[in-house]
Amino acid sequence: MYQKLTRMLAPRIGLYFAVMLAFCGVTALAGRQDAAAVELAVVAALFAVYLADRLRRRKEAAHYLKELLDGMDQATRDSTLNCPLPLVIFRPETDEVVWSNDRFLRLTGDTEGLFDTKLADLAPSFDSRWLLEGKSECPEEVELGGRRYQVFGDVARPAAGSDGGSLATTYWLDVTELAETRDIHRATRPVLALLLLDNYEDAINSQDENVRSAMLSQISARLSHWVEDSRGVFLRLDRDRFLFLFEEQYLAGFKAEKFSLLDSVREVVNPAGIAATVSIGVGVDGETFDELYRFANLSVEMALSRGGDQAVVKNRFTFEFYGGRSKEAERRTKVKSRVMASAMGELVADASQVLVMGHKTPDMDAVGAAVGVCAIARFKGVPCRIVRPHGPTPADELYERVGRLPQYEGVFLDPQEAMVRADSQSLLVVVDTNRPEQVQDQELLASCNKVAVIDHHRRAATYIEGAALNFHEPYASSACELVAELIAYLMEPTDLLPGEAQAMMAGLMLDTKNFTMRTGGRTFEAAAMLRRAGGDTGEVRKLFQTNLSDAVAKYGIIQAAKPYRQDIAIAAVDNTVGRVTAAQAADELLNIAGISASFVLYPDGERVVVSARSIGSVNVQVIVEALGGGGNAAAAGAQIPDRTVEEVRRELTAVLDSYFDSGKEAPKEP
């Protein structure tokens, strides 16, 4: 924009003289012949001065070139004057052309020279900033005369005390054929996608034959319509799995429409009101078909681990996410839990010791899940230690209560002690997070050979890879629920200490907001098992009591909340508050009629903390991920460094606008 404005305001000498001559003509037509003659004489004098000044500058440029060439040997001089490449010398500060060779003149179609011409006028896509930054090659190709060029060059700085400005010498290499061949290669590279009807059993297979046939017919028609313009290969691999092979030139269109197939398939609803959903995994930029298929597999697994009903594109470096607005559907089978319990039991039994670690600033769900893993290790006769971070955490009271149990004497240790204790046979269990940058100690994670992950948050682009066990279910209410399912298959409820049951019950109650959010049948089954093991809800309730100052701070946050887009509440405060207080305030805002999502923003040192909650169809994880955070559809958070609260608030509103304006909302669950 700045360069365009500069070009528009740059002086055009010919235009000035044309305007002055027009004034002379107007004066003559008005009957003032004498005045017109005087004006014409002045214009002629000015034109003569201009020509003289132009000739002087030509001589200065020629003198500069002579001095430049005089310092060269004959071979260098000849190679510069007779350079086989188009060459142009210009002033990078003003874009004014000083000299060019005949080859460059032929590119522009000008045979008389380009003196007093702006290089940007000849090649609007050319930007000389790379020369001023000390680079020797233009980062982008430049189009000139319908051809594409790779530009090389350098800048000659004026000597100290000299009045002359900098001069840039550039060489223009025609790469049109190479660039077109490259573009064709990139456009025709294969892209492989796997499509999965991720709720096939619940939405389709459970119906009568005629209903099932009708639904499959509708889905097939939508799939065929979506792929027909790409002229790719579309195959059914299984009853609920498809393979789609197409050229990369069509991928940009799919991205631009946000993979409209997601919304199209969701319109197919069975008589029970359950909508069909599809997950799309796309592999791109692979060296071989095998690598493309692996990328597509990883993508569809990522989509499923985030709850399904979304598209994930993976290249060699990262993931891209599209959709993912609908909530996770609870699984109807416990086969996976039974298999994971068996695998977990074997891993624990084979380990020399078990180390358990949660996320940074662990809450009661992370601590409760860690205590549950510790109970499994004790049942298997394997020593277990729980990593506790330095400094205060939201779960300090739970730490203290569990630490008073005789069986937990010396169980808690800091990350440094854990590093010292770890050996090649140690098993590290990470609970309540799947992101390596979110664990309490990344060095401990990297040093352990065997790692197990138990988490319920939707997977992000970065996740712990190579885990020996990955029990990751985004449908679950909490990590404590998942650990409770493992315990149900590995030991009897009576083998669980009442204090351990209460710690896990606290995690369940925290993430479900006292069993009012993100609850399913499996959640209450886990709670019932913990209750039989001695979990006293009255004792657990005491862990959630707050002091008077925190209660005042919570209602101060609520008072600062302002509505946005009718159903969003944003509370941005300038003072630091406790993490638990902010989370409670975000939960409390959802009790206001008409509010479907809430965001609390507050400063914490050099960063701004965001606590987000949702009830209904708004997926706060997708919104907070755009700010660098994560979580799940109903509860998410972020820690944003080097920003003010007001800056983060503006970023949040921009993300909300993009979220709501980019496509229609996912339907609410029946």
C-alpha angles and dihedrals in degrees: 000000000000092000092049091051091049091052092049092052095041112116118260108200094193091053091051093053091046091054092048092050089049089055089051090053092048090050091051092049089052090061097254097123094159093052090046090054092051091049091049090051091051091049091050091050092049091048090052090051090049092051091048092049091048091051090049092053090048088055090048090052091047090048090051092051091047091052090046093050095041089066091056131078119249094263093052092046092052093046091053096048093041098037110162089218126070106266130192131178118203142156107262093205094058103017088233113155113234101177141343135184125244093262091060091046090056090054091056096040091236116129098178099060136265100256113151089014123129113234090215089060090058095044111021091184092058116105119184097198091101090063092052088049090059098253121141099206131052108244092220135042116256123222118218128164093351092305130103122232138190106218125211127182152122140224127247109213119211117254119256110282094016120131095211122102130231120289124207123207116201133184119205118213116194108230098161097123092042092048093048091049090049092049091050090049092051094044093051098043111124121255120195124205132184118205121198130186091221099191097039095133096050101038104032118009093053092061132089117276095256093048091045092050092049093050093047090049091053092047092048091051091052092047092049092048091050095052101036098089093052094062090219135141114272119186137171110232097178138350091282103019130079137182122216121188118185143145122278093240089075095050094079089058092052090050093047091055091045090241094297090198088081092064093038095055091044088064089069104091129177123225090265090060096251112140121219114242133194132205119209124202116189126192117198138166094029123153094221138018088252090058091046090053090049091051091049091049091050089048095052090046088051090050092051093046088055092053102274128252093098144090124243123191118198128190129171092285114031151352128258121203130210127179117352096146099128122084124256117267117228114245117245097213134064095203092109092049091051092049092046091049091054092048092046092051091052093047092050093045092051095048125096088218140347124236118192124200133174133190128295113290092013120218129205092277091058093045093044092051090048090052090051091053089049089054091053091050092049090051089052092048095244121133114246134195129190119215112230118189126228118259132029122321134183088252099053093117091052090048090054094046094050091043090061091063111103091229090057099054107134093000096118118074137162123254093259092056089047090054090053093048096045117104136173092276097048120119116217114202115197114199134191096010138061099188117098093212091056099055120106094248122015093189091059090049092051094046098054118087096201119048131174122193125204113180144142101196118108111262119258129206090272117054139153106279129199096028115166088221127019112185097179118159117162091190091069120099095223146349088256090061091055093047090048089056090052091049091050090062098038104043145006120267088243089062088065117087115238089237090054091049090051092050091053091044088054090055091050093049092047097054095039095044091238093324095304100109136044092004127149137169090275090055093060091043089056091047091050091052091050090048090054088050090059104273106159110205090199091059091044091052090061090064089065097054115115133201124250096259092054091049090052090048091050093054090044088060091048090050090054093054119116128192120247125190089355098278103047123086118202120187113187115180128181097214127078115254134179118277092235091048091053092048091049090049090051090051092047092053089061089065090068112101113255096017114121100168135022134196126194118194125189137156121253111181110297094350140064118231121213122198114189131186133178141191119186128011101335110108105209093185092067090048097046092045088065087060092050099265136103146196131126138304095277103032129029141148145188140199110211117191128209096018136109122232091250092051091051091047090055091047090049094052090049090052091048091052090050091046095053097036098046096072147332121296124263113254119260118253115264 
